[in-house]
Amino acid sequence: MAGVILKKKSSPYGVKVPERKLTAGKPIERAPFPDKAIISLQQNLGAPCRALVKRGDRVLTGQKIGDSDKFVSAPVHATISGEITGTTMVINPPTAQPVETLIVTSDGTDEWVELQPPESPADLSSEQILSRIREAGIVGLGGAAFPSHIKLAPPENKKIDTIILNGCECEPYATSDHRVMLEYGEKVLSGLNIIRRLLSPEFAYIAIEDNKEDAIDHMEKLIVSMGIERDVKIVPLESKYPMGAERVLTKLILGREVPIGGLPLDVGVVIHNVGTTQAIHEAVVEGKPLVERVITVTGAVRNPKNLLVRFGTPLRTLIEFCGGTVGKANKVILGGPMMGFAQFDLDFPTVKGTNSLIVKEDTSVTEQHCIRCGRCIEVCPMRLMPTLLANCAMAGRYDECKEAHIDNCFECGVCAYSCPANIPIVQHIRVAKRELAKRAVKR
């Protein structure tokens, strides 16, 4: 079985962060179904959906209730059965923009639409597979939430020779992907095989950090039992942040540089999260739409857990299910502490991109002037000059940010984490990116 696992890889860039994987050994539990599901009509990168139902309509779990005819889009589905009792607007944390939501009041039955699994999944054509993935509303569950059916249908001039399955989960606290590999590993590999059917790559790798030895061992055994050890290899990676970033994985595993402003597919690579491939299996083989995912609820809660959560469940419900907060907790973060977003409203609903919910005590720090130490430059995985980008952004010199390749920054946060002056470098970079995007639209 040794041939399944390749030599461990490490990177000279990035930082070692406290892992705080409090829930790594905790099996997945089902979260309680919400009395009211608040379902956002924009849960993907790209165009928002339009509502397909109206107030007073009864809906079933898994029923499509929102869709768009735009190219970059993915439908949304009812996550509980009940009645559409209203709409509301919520602020989307990553964009700080309001998005429309549908409110489904539960009827207590969780009655599903009739699922339509294929009689023979192996006989499905590529077009049928992509259609099932699209209609199931599957997006990247690693955080980007890019519609998966688009990612799996690259332009004809983009030959994909390598698939990388991302099981790194390098952010502190988060363990949802870890548990998915341990508890749903067969579905993860089935989804990977579906992707291989679509793209016919020469190579397929599963990237897992070396702090997840049990996941590496488990996935190795599954690969052998499924007879795909010649086609799929595991690449153990040093436990280091941001090891799981797409550009970092592409460089580290294959030695290929993703071009500035480009994507891994520009160098023949498609990368998918392990949770995404699990969802692909469920959509293609079981006919099940994406209505739930595993979320880690951790930090300053009485009983941290890994929960299988229906989308639209308010954050408050999950925190209460984990015993409530402890200590002086006063901050809630959606996502990891490095790239996540603080949330001010505990009634905000979970969405497809929510992989973890962290409760913590926020300690204030004093921002000081840059001391020119260069630490942010030393750790940047994209070999940028974060201090230059921040200074230009603060001065409003956005064109200079563009010249300094700000588009190549994926906002991992290692610069701000390493800064002894406590400068919120990433926040300045985000402001500059928004201003540059506004200018591009005006042109």
Backbone torsions as a table, in degrees:
resi	resn	phi	psi	omega
1	MET	NA	-10.2	-175.5
2	ALA	-60.7	-26.7	-177.7
3	GLY	-69.6	-10.6	178.4
4	VAL	-75.3	-32.5	-174.3
5	ILE	-102.0	125.5	179.0
6	LEU	-90.1	177.1	-179.6
7	LYS	-66.0	140.6	-179.0
8	LYS	-64.0	140.0	179.6
9	LYS	-108.7	150.6	175.3
10	SER	-141.7	160.3	-177.3
11	SER	-121.7	142.1	177.0
12	PRO	-76.5	-9.5	-177.2
13	TYR	-108.6	172.3	-177.1
14	GLY	90.4	-173.3	-175.7
15	VAL	-139.1	155.7	169.4
16	LYS	-86.8	124.5	179.8
17	VAL	-118.9	152.7	175.6
18	PRO	-59.1	126.6	-172.7
19	GLU	-74.1	-45.5	178.1
20	ARG	50.1	42.2	179.8
21	LYS	-81.0	70.6	-173.6
22	LEU	-65.1	-23.1	-173.0
23	THR	-111.6	13.7	-176.2
24	ALA	-58.7	-34.3	-178.0
25	GLY	-97.2	9.7	-176.3
26	LYS	-100.3	118.4	179.5
27	PRO	-61.2	157.7	-179.6
28	ILE	-69.4	132.5	173.9
29	GLU	-115.2	152.9	174.9
30	ARG	-82.7	129.0	175.4
31	ALA	-75.3	154.1	177.2
32	PRO	-63.8	144.2	175.9
33	PHE	-69.0	140.0	-179.4
34	PRO	-72.6	149.9	172.7
35	ASP	-67.9	-34.2	174.9
36	LYS	-132.8	123.9	176.1
37	ALA	-96.0	125.9	179.8
38	ILE	-103.2	100.0	-168.3
39	ILE	-102.1	112.8	-178.6
40	SER	-69.8	139.5	177.2
41	LEU	-87.2	4.1	171.5
42	GLN	-134.9	99.5	179.4
43	GLN	-123.1	18.0	179.7
44	ASN	-137.5	158.7	170.3
45	LEU	-69.9	125.6	-178.4
46	GLY	123.5	-150.2	-172.8
47	ALA	-74.6	142.0	173.4
48	PRO	-72.3	161.7	176.8
49	CYS	-86.4	160.4	169.1
50	ARG	-105.3	147.2	-178.0
51	ALA	-68.4	137.7	176.4
52	LEU	-103.8	0.5	-179.1
53	VAL	-131.1	169.3	-179.0
54	LYS	-135.2	168.5	179.4
55	ARG	-54.9	134.5	179.6
56	GLY	96.8	-17.2	179.3
57	ASP	-70.7	142.5	171.2
58	ARG	-92.9	135.2	-179.7
59	VAL	-124.7	155.5	177.7
60	LEU	-108.8	154.0	176.8
61	THR	-58.4	129.2	-179.4
62	GLY	91.4	-4.6	179.0
63	GLN	-75.4	135.6	178.0
64	LYS	-70.8	123.9	-177.6
65	ILE	-121.1	-4.4	178.2
66	GLY	-152.6	141.4	180.0
67	ASP	-157.6	170.0	179.1
68	SER	-143.9	150.0	175.8
69	ASP	-95.1	6.1	176.5
70	LYS	-73.2	154.7	-175.6
71	PHE	-64.8	-50.6	-179.2
72	VAL	-91.4	90.8	-178.3
73	SER	-162.2	167.4	176.4
74	ALA	-153.3	137.8	-178.4
75	PRO	-69.9	163.5	173.7
76	VAL	-120.9	155.9	-174.0
77	HIS	-128.6	156.2	172.9
78	ALA	-65.2	134.7	-177.0
79	THR	-103.7	-7.0	170.6
80	ILE	-142.0	163.6	174.8
81	SER	-93.4	146.0	-178.9
82	GLY	160.3	-153.6	-174.8
83	GLU	-113.4	140.4	171.7
84	ILE	-74.0	110.6	-174.5
85	THR	-107.5	1.4	177.9
86	GLY	162.2	-178.9	175.0
87	THR	-131.9	160.0	175.1
88	THR	-154.1	172.1	177.0
89	MET	-114.4	138.2	173.7
90	VAL	-127.7	158.3	178.5
91	ILE	-90.3	122.2	178.7
92	ASN	-77.0	114.8	-173.7
93	PRO	-55.3	-45.8	-177.5
94	PRO	-63.0	-33.6	-176.2
95	THR	-104.4	-13.9	-176.1
96	ALA	60.4	22.5	-179.8
97	GLN	-109.3	147.0	177.7
98	PRO	-72.0	141.5	175.9
99	VAL	-130.3	149.1	-179.0
100	GLU	-82.4	143.9	177.3
101	THR	-130.3	155.4	172.2
102	LEU	-105.9	137.8	179.0
103	ILE	-103.5	120.5	177.0
104	VAL	-109.1	117.5	176.5
105	THR	-89.8	123.7	-172.6
106	SER	-65.7	143.8	172.0
107	ASP	-98.8	3.3	175.3
108	GLY	80.7	2.7	-175.4
109	THR	-103.7	-24.0	-173.1
110	ASP	50.2	50.3	180.0
111	GLU	-81.0	125.1	-175.1
112	TRP	-92.6	154.2	165.1
113	VAL	-66.0	160.9	178.1
114	GLU	-74.0	116.4	179.2
115	LEU	-74.0	151.1	-176.8
116	GLN	-126.7	72.4	175.8
117	PRO	-67.0	148.1	179.5
118	PRO	-72.0	150.0	177.4
119	GLU	-63.5	-37.3	179.7
120	SER	-140.3	94.9	-179.4
121	PRO	-55.5	-31.6	-178.1
122	ALA	-67.0	-19.9	-178.3
123	ASP	-92.7	-1.3	179.8
124	LEU	-68.1	140.0	174.5
125	SER	-78.8	167.3	177.7
126	SER	-59.3	-40.5	179.9
127	GLU	-63.8	-39.4	179.1
128	GLN	-68.7	-38.3	177.8
129	ILE	-63.4	-48.4	-179.4
130	LEU	-62.6	-37.8	178.6
131	SER	-63.6	-42.6	178.9
132	ARG	-64.3	-39.7	178.7
133	ILE	-64.9	-42.3	-179.4
134	ARG	-66.4	-47.8	-177.0
135	GLU	-67.7	-23.2	176.7
136	ALA	-78.9	-8.0	177.9
137	GLY	73.8	30.0	-175.3
138	ILE	-79.6	130.8	175.0
139	VAL	-129.7	168.6	178.9
140	GLY	-62.5	121.0	-176.4
141	LEU	-92.9	8.3	175.3
142	GLY	-82.5	-8.0	178.6
143	GLY	134.9	-33.7	-175.8
144	ALA	-73.8	-29.5	178.1
145	ALA	59.1	36.7	176.0
146	PHE	-81.7	134.6	-177.8
147	PRO	-54.8	125.1	-171.4
148	SER	-70.3	-31.9	-178.3
149	HIS	-65.8	-28.2	177.0
150	ILE	-74.8	-43.1	-179.8
151	LYS	-61.8	-29.8	-177.5
152	LEU	-92.8	7.1	176.0
153	ALA	-130.5	66.6	-176.8
154	PRO	-65.6	157.9	176.5
155	PRO	-56.9	154.2	-176.5
156	GLU	-60.2	-27.4	-179.1
157	ASN	-84.2	2.5	178.3
158	LYS	-110.7	92.3	179.2
159	LYS	-77.9	121.5	179.6
160	ILE	-95.9	118.2	178.9
161	ASP	-109.3	-8.0	-175.9
162	THR	-141.3	134.8	170.9
163	ILE	-110.9	132.4	173.5
164	ILE	-119.3	122.2	175.7
165	LEU	-93.9	120.4	-171.5
166	ASN	-93.7	108.1	175.3
167	GLY	-120.0	27.2	-174.2
168	CYS	-72.6	-52.3	-178.3
169	GLU	48.8	63.9	-172.1
170	CYS	-84.8	-11.0	177.2
171	GLU	-65.8	143.7	172.7
172	PRO	-59.0	156.1	175.4
173	TYR	75.2	-46.7	-170.2
174	ALA	-66.1	133.3	177.8
175	THR	-137.2	11.8	-176.5
176	SER	-63.9	-44.4	178.7
177	ASP	-65.4	-37.0	177.7
178	HIS	-57.6	-49.0	-178.9
179	ARG	-69.2	-33.7	176.9
180	VAL	-60.2	-43.0	178.8
181	MET	-63.8	-39.2	-177.7
182	LEU	-73.7	-36.7	-172.1
183	GLU	-104.3	-23.4	179.6
184	TYR	-125.3	29.9	-174.7
185	GLY	-57.9	-37.6	179.4
186	GLU	-62.2	-41.5	178.5
187	LYS	-67.7	-37.8	178.1
188	VAL	-59.2	-46.8	-178.9
189	LEU	-72.1	-33.5	175.2
190	SER	-62.0	-43.2	176.7
191	GLY	-63.1	-38.1	176.7
192	LEU	-62.9	-41.7	178.3
193	ASN	-63.8	-34.3	175.9
194	ILE	-64.5	-41.6	177.0
195	ILE	-63.3	-39.9	178.8
196	ARG	-63.9	-36.4	176.5
197	ARG	-62.8	-38.9	-177.5
198	LEU	-71.2	-40.3	-169.6
199	LEU	-107.0	-15.8	-179.9
200	SER	48.9	54.3	-179.5
201	PRO	-75.2	158.4	174.5
202	GLU	-78.4	-31.4	-174.5
203	PHE	-132.1	147.2	174.1
204	ALA	-138.8	124.1	-178.4
205	TYR	-122.8	147.7	171.6
206	ILE	-114.7	115.7	-178.1
207	ALA	-93.9	120.8	-179.5
208	ILE	-136.2	131.7	178.3
209	GLU	-69.3	151.4	-173.2
210	ASP	-74.3	-1.5	173.4
211	ASN	-85.6	6.5	178.4
212	LYS	-121.7	57.0	-176.8
213	GLU	-59.8	-37.0	-179.6
214	ASP	-65.8	-36.3	177.9
215	ALA	-69.7	-39.1	177.5
216	ILE	-61.1	-47.3	-179.7
217	ASP	-63.5	-42.9	-177.4
218	HIS	-65.8	-46.4	-179.4
219	MET	-66.1	-34.5	176.9
220	GLU	-61.0	-46.1	-179.6
221	LYS	-64.3	-39.1	179.2
222	LEU	-65.6	-41.7	179.3
223	ILE	-59.0	-43.8	179.9
224	VAL	-67.6	-43.0	-178.2
225	SER	-65.2	-27.6	178.8
226	MET	-88.7	-3.9	176.8
227	GLY	70.9	29.4	-179.1
228	ILE	-115.9	22.6	-176.0
229	GLU	-66.3	-21.0	177.5
230	ARG	-79.6	-20.0	-173.2
231	ASP	-106.1	-25.2	-174.8
232	VAL	-124.0	126.7	-179.5
233	LYS	-121.8	145.0	176.3
234	ILE	-94.9	131.8	176.8
235	VAL	-113.4	104.4	175.0
236	PRO	-70.7	139.3	-179.9
237	LEU	-122.9	148.7	175.3
238	GLU	-58.6	137.8	178.1
239	SER	-73.8	99.7	-174.4
240	LYS	-155.7	144.6	-179.1
241	TYR	-97.9	136.6	3.4
242	PRO	-103.5	70.5	-174.3
243	MET	-57.6	-28.1	-175.4
244	GLY	-86.5	1.5	179.5
245	ALA	-67.7	142.3	-175.0
246	GLU	-56.3	-46.7	-177.3
247	ARG	-65.6	-36.6	179.1
248	VAL	-67.1	-44.6	179.7
249	LEU	-62.1	-42.5	-179.0
250	THR	-61.8	-42.7	179.5
251	LYS	-70.2	-43.8	-173.1
252	LEU	-70.6	-44.0	-175.3
253	ILE	-81.9	-38.3	-172.5
254	LEU	-113.4	-11.9	-177.6
255	GLY	72.7	21.1	-178.4
256	ARG	-105.6	136.4	177.6
257	GLU	-93.8	122.2	172.9
258	VAL	-72.9	128.3	-177.2
259	PRO	-63.9	153.1	178.8
260	ILE	-58.1	128.8	-177.7
261	GLY	77.5	2.3	-177.5
262	GLY	-101.5	-172.1	-179.2
263	LEU	-129.6	162.2	177.3
264	PRO	-54.0	-31.4	-179.7
265	LEU	-63.9	-19.5	177.4
266	ASP	-68.8	-17.6	176.4
267	VAL	-118.6	24.6	172.5
268	GLY	81.6	24.5	-174.1
269	VAL	-127.7	138.9	169.4
270	VAL	-122.2	131.0	-178.1
271	ILE	-119.6	130.6	177.3
272	HIS	-130.0	146.7	176.4
273	ASN	-75.6	152.3	-177.9
274	VAL	-63.8	-34.6	177.1
275	GLY	-66.8	-32.8	178.6
276	THR	-66.6	-42.5	-179.2
277	THR	-69.9	-30.9	172.4
278	GLN	-60.7	-45.6	-179.8
279	ALA	-65.2	-34.7	177.6
280	ILE	-63.7	-43.4	175.7
281	HIS	-57.3	-48.8	-175.9
282	GLU	-63.5	-35.5	179.6
283	ALA	-71.6	-45.7	-173.3
284	VAL	-80.7	-42.7	-174.6
285	VAL	-89.7	-38.7	-174.8
286	GLU	-102.5	-12.4	-178.5
287	GLY	72.4	23.2	-174.0
288	LYS	-97.9	127.0	175.9
289	PRO	-75.5	164.3	-178.1
290	LEU	-82.0	103.8	-179.7
291	VAL	-123.9	-4.3	-176.7
292	GLU	-157.0	162.9	176.2
293	ARG	-156.8	169.8	177.0
294	VAL	-86.0	130.9	180.0
295	ILE	-128.0	134.3	173.8
296	THR	-88.3	123.8	174.2
297	VAL	-111.3	116.3	-166.8
298	THR	-153.0	-175.1	-178.5
299	GLY	92.5	-133.3	-175.3
300	ALA	-84.9	56.8	170.8
301	VAL	-119.4	156.2	-172.9
302	ARG	-65.3	-35.3	-177.1
303	ASN	-140.2	85.8	-179.7
304	PRO	-58.0	142.1	-175.8
305	LYS	-144.1	161.8	163.8
306	ASN	-103.3	121.2	-171.5
307	LEU	-122.1	140.7	170.2
308	LEU	-89.0	112.6	-165.9
309	VAL	-119.9	133.1	171.6
310	ARG	-74.2	135.8	177.3
311	PHE	-61.1	144.3	-178.0
312	GLY	96.3	-5.5	177.3
313	THR	-72.7	127.2	178.8
314	PRO	-63.2	146.3	179.1
315	LEU	-58.0	-36.7	-178.7
316	ARG	-56.9	-40.4	-179.1
317	THR	-61.3	-41.1	-178.5
318	LEU	-70.3	-40.5	179.3
319	ILE	-64.6	-43.0	179.0
320	GLU	-65.0	-37.3	178.9
321	PHE	-65.0	-26.2	178.0
322	CYS	-93.0	17.8	173.5
323	GLY	92.8	3.9	-179.5
324	GLY	81.9	177.8	-177.3
325	THR	-82.7	159.7	176.6
326	VAL	-130.3	158.8	177.2
327	GLY	66.9	-142.7	-176.8
328	LYS	-103.9	36.9	-178.5
329	ALA	-58.6	129.2	-179.3
330	ASN	-144.8	15.3	-178.0
331	LYS	-144.4	138.2	177.2
332	VAL	-122.4	130.5	-178.0
333	ILE	-120.2	129.2	171.7
334	LEU	-90.8	121.1	-173.7
335	GLY	94.9	-166.5	-179.2
336	GLY	-82.0	166.5	-179.7
337	PRO	-69.9	-16.3	-179.6
338	MET	-86.5	-42.8	-175.9
339	MET	-119.9	0.1	-177.2
340	GLY	-76.6	-179.9	-177.3
341	PHE	-125.8	131.8	175.5
342	ALA	-66.8	141.8	-178.2
343	GLN	-120.7	130.5	-176.0
344	PHE	-93.9	-12.3	-173.0
345	ASP	-120.4	112.9	-178.6
346	LEU	-73.9	-8.1	173.9
347	ASP	-90.6	3.4	176.2
348	PHE	-64.5	139.5	-176.3
349	PRO	-87.5	152.3	170.9
350	THR	-69.7	148.1	179.6
351	VAL	-130.5	179.7	-175.9
352	LYS	-60.5	-32.2	-177.6
353	GLY	-84.6	1.1	-178.8
354	THR	-83.3	105.9	179.7
355	ASN	-103.0	-19.0	178.0
356	SER	-155.1	156.0	178.6
357	LEU	-131.6	113.6	-174.6
358	ILE	-112.5	127.1	176.1
359	VAL	-107.4	131.1	-177.0
360	LYS	-153.6	168.3	172.1
361	GLU	-89.4	125.6	-179.6
362	ASP	-89.7	119.1	177.2
363	THR	-104.8	127.0	-176.9
364	SER	-73.1	145.1	176.4
365	VAL	-127.6	156.7	-178.0
366	THR	-101.7	120.9	176.9
367	GLU	-73.6	135.3	-179.4
368	GLN	-121.9	178.0	178.6
369	HIS	-76.1	148.2	176.7
370	CYS	-58.7	132.9	-179.0
371	ILE	-102.2	10.2	176.4
372	ARG	59.6	36.5	-177.2
373	CYS	-78.4	-25.1	178.3
374	GLY	82.0	7.5	-178.1
375	ARG	-63.0	-38.0	-178.8
376	CYS	-63.1	-33.6	179.0
377	ILE	-72.1	-38.9	-178.3
378	GLU	-62.7	-35.6	-173.0
379	VAL	-97.1	-11.8	-174.6
380	CYS	-62.4	120.4	-178.0
381	PRO	-69.9	-17.6	178.9
382	MET	-99.1	4.4	176.7
383	ARG	56.6	42.5	175.4
384	LEU	-94.5	-177.3	174.9
385	MET	-116.6	83.8	-175.8
386	PRO	-57.1	-36.9	-179.5
387	THR	-64.3	-36.3	176.4
388	LEU	-66.2	-44.5	179.2
389	LEU	-60.8	-43.2	-179.5
390	ALA	-65.3	-43.7	-179.5
391	ASN	-63.4	-43.4	179.1
392	CYS	-65.8	-38.3	179.2
393	ALA	-65.3	-43.6	-179.7
394	MET	-64.3	-30.2	-179.7
395	ALA	-89.0	-1.6	-179.4
396	GLY	75.9	17.2	-179.4
397	ARG	-93.3	69.2	-171.9
398	TYR	-70.1	-31.1	177.6
399	ASP	-63.2	-34.5	177.6
400	GLU	-69.4	-32.4	174.2
401	CYS	-61.3	-42.5	178.9
402	LYS	-60.9	-43.9	180.0
403	GLU	-65.0	-26.6	-179.9
404	ALA	-90.6	16.0	173.2
405	HIS	66.1	44.2	178.7
406	ILE	-61.8	-26.3	179.8
407	ASP	-64.6	-19.1	-179.4
408	ASN	-85.4	-6.4	177.5
409	CYS	-81.0	126.2	177.0
410	PHE	-105.2	17.6	169.0
411	GLU	61.5	42.9	-178.7
412	CYS	-71.0	-26.9	175.9
413	GLY	90.7	3.6	-179.2
414	VAL	-66.6	-26.9	178.3
415	CYS	-65.5	-50.1	-179.6
416	ALA	-65.4	-37.1	179.2
417	TYR	-62.3	-35.6	-175.2
418	SER	-90.2	-7.4	-172.6
419	CYS	-76.5	117.0	179.2
420	PRO	-71.4	-14.9	179.3
421	ALA	-92.5	1.9	178.2
422	ASN	58.0	36.9	178.0
423	ILE	-81.2	127.9	178.7
424	PRO	-77.0	71.9	-171.7
425	ILE	-58.7	-44.3	-176.2
426	VAL	-63.4	-37.1	179.4
427	GLN	-62.8	-41.1	177.2
428	HIS	-64.4	-39.3	179.3
429	ILE	-64.9	-40.4	179.1
430	ARG	-63.1	-40.5	177.9
431	VAL	-60.9	-45.2	-179.9
432	ALA	-62.0	-41.2	179.2
433	LYS	-62.9	-41.6	179.3
434	ARG	-63.7	-41.5	180.0
435	GLU	-65.9	-40.0	178.1
436	LEU	-66.1	-36.8	178.3
437	ALA	-65.9	-38.9	178.5
438	LYS	-62.4	-43.6	-179.6
439	ARG	-64.1	-38.3	-179.7
440	ALA	-64.0	-38.1	179.1
441	VAL	-66.2	-41.5	-178.4
442	LYS	-63.8	-32.6	-179.4
443	ARG	-72.0	NA	NA
